[in-house]
Amino acid sequence: MVVKTSRYFEKEFKRLPQGLKDSAKKKIELLLDNVSHPSLRVKKVIGYHEVPSIMEMSINMAFRITFQVFPDFIYLRHVRTHEIFRHP
């Protein structure tokens, strides 16, 4: 599976501290291997009706990544704290 990123994700990712970037990269690799891995805590973002659904996964207890799973790729939308749910 291939990863594509939004310009928002790229901008937000660049602002993260290096340790958090490293953790995010590991979680993204895990996502590519197994979307339903328990440590990712993947769930659907409620209140948005896009197709495919907007999903969220945890990097740690404070930071989340929102994404969508398409047939050929995973699209990473945002990486932020819980404020992410204002604009997933």
SESENU-753201 format. One record per residue: residue number from 1; residue in three letters; z, y, x of N, C-alpha, C, O in turn. Coordinates in nm, 2 decimals, decimal comma. Example, Ala and Ser with C-alpha at 12.3 -4.5 7.8 and 13.67 -1.06 7.14 Angstrom:
BEGIN
> nr|rest|n_c3|n_c2|n_c1|ca_c3|ca_c2|ca_c1|c_c3|c_c2|c_c1|o_c3|o_c2|o_c1
> 1|ALA|0,78|-0,57|1,32|0,78|-0,45|1,23|0,78|-0,33|1,32|0,85|-0,33|1,42
> 2|SER|0,71|-0,22|1,28|0,71|-0,11|1,37|0,79|0,00|1,29|0,80|0,11|1,34
This chain:
BEGIN
> nr|rest|n_c3|n_c2|n_c1|ca_c3|ca_c2|ca_c1|c_c3|c_c2|c_c1|o_c3|o_c2|o_c1
> 1|MET|0,00|-0,12|0,09|0,00|0,00|0,00|0,00|0,12|0,09|0,06|0,12|0,20
> 2|VAL|-0,06|0,23|0,04|-0,08|0,35|0,12|0,01|0,46|0,05|0,04|0,45|-0,07
> 3|VAL|0,06|0,55|0,14|0,14|0,66|0,09|0,06|0,79|0,09|0,00|0,82|0,19
> 4|LYS|0,06|0,87|-0,02|0,01|1,00|-0,02|0,12|1,09|-0,06|0,21|1,06|-0,13
> 5|THR|0,11|1,22|-0,01|0,22|1,31|-0,03|0,17|1,44|-0,09|0,05|1,49|-0,06
> 6|SER|0,25|1,50|-0,17|0,21|1,64|-0,23|0,24|1,74|-0,12|0,32|1,71|-0,02
> 7|ARG|0,18|1,86|-0,13|0,21|1,96|-0,04|0,36|2,01|-0,05|0,42|2,05|0,05
> 8|TYR|0,42|1,99|-0,17|0,56|2,02|-0,18|0,65|1,93|-0,10|0,74|1,97|-0,03
> 9|PHE|0,61|1,80|-0,11|0,69|1,70|-0,03|0,68|1,73|0,12|0,78|1,73|0,18
> 10|GLU|0,56|1,76|0,16|0,54|1,78|0,31|0,63|1,91|0,35|0,69|1,90|0,46
> 11|LYS|0,62|2,01|0,27|0,70|2,13|0,30|0,85|2,10|0,30|0,92|2,15|0,39
> 12|GLU|0,90|2,03|0,20|1,04|2,00|0,19|1,09|1,91|0,30|1,20|1,92|0,35
> 13|PHE|1,00|1,81|0,33|1,03|1,71|0,44|1,05|1,78|0,57|1,15|1,75|0,65
> 14|LYS|0,97|1,88|0,60|0,98|1,95|0,73|1,11|2,02|0,74|1,16|2,04|0,86
> 15|ARG|1,17|2,07|0,63|1,29|2,14|0,64|1,42|2,05|0,65|1,53|2,11|0,68
> 16|LEU|1,40|1,92|0,64|1,52|1,83|0,65|1,57|1,82|0,79|1,49|1,83|0,88
> 17|PRO|1,70|1,80|0,81|1,75|1,77|0,94|1,69|1,64|0,99|1,66|1,55|0,91
> 18|GLN|1,68|1,63|1,13|1,62|1,51|1,18|1,68|1,38|1,14|1,61|1,28|1,11
> 19|GLY|1,81|1,37|1,13|1,88|1,25|1,08|1,84|1,21|0,94|1,82|1,09|0,91
> 20|LEU|1,82|1,31|0,86|1,78|1,28|0,72|1,63|1,24|0,71|1,60|1,16|0,63
> 21|LYS|1,55|1,30|0,80|1,41|1,26|0,81|1,40|1,11|0,85|1,32|1,04|0,79
> 22|ASP|1,48|1,07|0,95|1,48|0,93|0,99|1,52|0,84|0,88|1,46|0,73|0,86
> 23|SER|1,62|0,88|0,80|1,67|0,79|0,69|1,56|0,79|0,58|1,54|0,68|0,53
> 24|ALA|1,50|0,90|0,56|1,39|0,90|0,45|1,27|0,81|0,49|1,22|0,74|0,41
> 25|LYS|1,24|0,82|0,62|1,12|0,73|0,67|1,16|0,59|0,65|1,07|0,51|0,61
> 26|LYS|1,28|0,55|0,68|1,32|0,41|0,66|1,32|0,37|0,51|1,27|0,26|0,48
> 27|LYS|1,36|0,46|0,43|1,36|0,43|0,28|1,22|0,42|0,23|1,19|0,34|0,14
> 28|ILE|1,13|0,50|0,28|0,99|0,50|0,24|0,93|0,37|0,28|0,85|0,31|0,21
> 29|GLU|0,96|0,32|0,40|0,91|0,19|0,45|0,96|0,08|0,36|0,88|-0,01|0,32
> 30|LEU|1,08|0,09|0,32|1,14|-0,01|0,23|1,07|-0,01|0,10|1,05|-0,11|0,04
> 31|LEU|1,04|0,11|0,05|0,97|0,13|-0,08|0,84|0,06|-0,08|0,80|0,00|-0,17
> 32|LEU|0,77|0,08|0,04|0,64|0,02|0,05|0,65|-0,14|0,05|0,56|-0,21|0,00
> 33|ASP|0,75|-0,19|0,11|0,77|-0,34|0,11|0,82|-0,39|-0,02|0,77|-0,50|-0,06
> 34|ASN|0,91|-0,32|-0,09|0,97|-0,37|-0,22|1,02|-0,25|-0,30|1,13|-0,20|-0,28
> 35|VAL|0,94|-0,21|-0,40|0,97|-0,10|-0,49|1,10|-0,12|-0,56|1,17|-0,02|-0,59
> 36|SER|1,14|-0,24|-0,58|1,26|-0,26|-0,66|1,38|-0,30|-0,57|1,48|-0,36|-0,62
> 37|HIS|1,38|-0,27|-0,44|1,49|-0,30|-0,35|1,61|-0,23|-0,40|1,61|-0,11|-0,43
> 38|PRO|1,73|-0,30|-0,41|1,85|-0,24|-0,47|1,90|-0,12|-0,40|1,96|-0,03|-0,46
> 39|SER|1,88|-0,11|-0,26|1,94|0,00|-0,19|1,86|0,13|-0,22|1,91|0,24|-0,19
> 40|LEU|1,75|0,12|-0,28|1,67|0,24|-0,31|1,72|0,31|-0,44|1,70|0,43|-0,46
> 41|ARG|1,78|0,23|-0,52|1,83|0,27|-0,66|1,72|0,35|-0,73|1,74|0,46|-0,78
> 42|VAL|1,61|0,28|-0,75|1,49|0,34|-0,81|1,51|0,34|-0,96|1,56|0,24|-1,02
> 43|LYS|1,48|0,45|-1,03|1,48|0,46|-1,17|1,38|0,56|-1,22|1,34|0,65|-1,14
> 44|LYS|1,35|0,55|-1,35|1,26|0,64|-1,41|1,32|0,78|-1,43|1,44|0,78|-1,48
> 45|VAL|1,25|0,89|-1,41|1,30|1,02|-1,44|1,28|1,04|-1,59|1,17|1,04|-1,64
> 46|ILE|1,39|1,07|-1,66|1,39|1,08|-1,80|1,34|1,22|-1,84|1,37|1,32|-1,78
> 47|GLY|1,26|1,23|-1,95|1,21|1,36|-2,00|1,07|1,40|-1,96|1,02|1,50|-2,00
> 48|TYR|1,01|1,32|-1,87|0,87|1,34|-1,83|0,79|1,23|-1,87|0,82|1,11|-1,86
> 49|HIS|0,67|1,26|-1,93|0,59|1,16|-1,99|0,45|1,15|-1,92|0,35|1,13|-1,98
> 50|GLU|0,45|1,16|-1,79|0,33|1,14|-1,71|0,30|1,00|-1,70|0,38|0,91|-1,71
> 51|VAL|0,17|0,97|-1,67|0,13|0,83|-1,65|0,06|0,83|-1,51|-0,04|0,90|-1,49
> 52|PRO|0,11|0,75|-1,42|0,22|0,67|-1,43|0,35|0,75|-1,43|0,35|0,87|-1,39
> 53|SER|0,46|0,68|-1,46|0,59|0,75|-1,48|0,64|0,81|-1,34|0,60|0,76|-1,24
> 54|ILE|0,71|0,92|-1,35|0,77|0,98|-1,23|0,90|0,90|-1,21|0,98|0,88|-1,30
> 55|MET|0,92|0,85|-1,09|1,03|0,77|-1,05|1,11|0,84|-0,95|1,06|0,94|-0,88
> 56|GLU|1,24|0,81|-0,93|1,32|0,86|-0,83|1,38|0,75|-0,75|1,41|0,64|-0,80
> 57|MET|1,41|0,78|-0,62|1,48|0,68|-0,53|1,58|0,76|-0,45|1,56|0,88|-0,42
> 58|SER|1,68|0,70|-0,40|1,78|0,76|-0,32|1,76|0,75|-0,17|1,72|0,64|-0,13
> 59|ILE|1,77|0,86|-0,10|1,78|0,85|0,05|1,92|0,82|0,09|1,96|0,74|0,17
> 60|ASN|2,01|0,90|0,03|2,16|0,89|0,04|2,22|0,93|-0,09|2,15|0,95|-0,19
> 61|MET|2,35|0,96|-0,09|2,41|0,99|-0,22|2,37|1,14|-0,27|2,39|1,17|-0,38
> 62|ALA|2,32|1,22|-0,18|2,29|1,36|-0,21|2,14|1,38|-0,23|2,10|1,47|-0,31
> 63|PHE|2,05|1,31|-0,15|1,91|1,34|-0,15|1,83|1,23|-0,22|1,86|1,12|-0,21
> 64|ARG|1,73|1,28|-0,29|1,64|1,20|-0,37|1,49|1,23|-0,33|1,46|1,33|-0,29
> 65|ILE|1,41|1,13|-0,36|1,26|1,14|-0,35|1,21|1,10|-0,48|1,24|1,00|-0,54
> 66|THR|1,12|1,19|-0,54|1,05|1,15|-0,66|0,91|1,11|-0,62|0,85|1,16|-0,52
> 67|PHE|0,86|1,01|-0,70|0,73|0,95|-0,66|0,66|0,89|-0,79|0,73|0,87|-0,89
> 68|GLN|0,54|0,85|-0,77|0,46|0,78|-0,87|0,39|0,67|-0,81|0,34|0,68|-0,69
> 69|VAL|0,39|0,55|-0,87|0,32|0,44|-0,82|0,18|0,42|-0,89|0,18|0,40|-1,01
> 70|PHE|0,08|0,44|-0,82|-0,06|0,42|-0,87|-0,11|0,28|-0,82|-0,04|0,22|-0,73
> 71|PRO|-0,22|0,23|-0,87|-0,26|0,10|-0,83|-0,29|0,08|-0,68|-0,26|-0,02|-0,62
> 72|ASP|-0,34|0,19|-0,62|-0,38|0,18|-0,48|-0,29|0,25|-0,38|-0,30|0,24|-0,26
> 73|PHE|-0,19|0,33|-0,43|-0,11|0,41|-0,34|0,02|0,46|-0,42|0,03|0,45|-0,54
> 74|ILE|0,12|0,50|-0,33|0,24|0,56|-0,39|0,23|0,71|-0,35|0,21|0,75|-0,24
> 75|TYR|0,25|0,79|-0,45|0,24|0,94|-0,44|0,38|1,00|-0,43|0,45|1,00|-0,53
> 76|LEU|0,42|1,05|-0,31|0,55|1,11|-0,30|0,54|1,26|-0,34|0,46|1,34|-0,29
> 77|ARG|0,62|1,30|-0,44|0,61|1,43|-0,50|0,71|1,53|-0,44|0,67|1,64|-0,40
> 78|HIS|0,84|1,50|-0,43|0,94|1,59|-0,38|1,05|1,51|-0,31|1,07|1,40|-0,33
> 79|VAL|1,12|1,59|-0,22|1,24|1,53|-0,15|1,34|1,65|-0,15|1,32|1,75|-0,08
> 80|ARG|1,45|1,63|-0,23|1,55|1,73|-0,24|1,68|1,67|-0,28|1,70|1,55|-0,30
> 81|THR|1,78|1,76|-0,30|1,91|1,72|-0,36|1,89|1,70|-0,51|1,77|1,70|-0,56
> 82|HIS|1,99|1,70|-0,59|1,98|1,68|-0,73|1,90|1,79|-0,80|1,86|1,77|-0,92
> 83|GLU|1,88|1,90|-0,74|1,80|2,00|-0,80|1,66|1,95|-0,83|1,58|2,02|-0,90
> 84|ILE|1,62|1,84|-0,77|1,49|1,78|-0,78|1,46|1,76|-0,93|1,34|1,76|-0,96
> 85|PHE|1,56|1,74|-1,01|1,53|1,70|-1,15|1,49|1,82|-1,24|1,45|1,81|-1,35
> 86|ARG|1,49|1,94|-1,18|1,44|2,06|-1,25|1,29|2,05|-1,25|1,22|2,09|-1,35
> 87|HIS|1,23|2,01|-1,14|1,08|2,00|-1,12|1,05|1,87|-1,04|1,02|1,89|-0,92
> 88|PRO|1,05|1,75|-1,10|1,03|1,63|-1,03|0,89|1,62|-0,98|0,85|1,52|-0,92
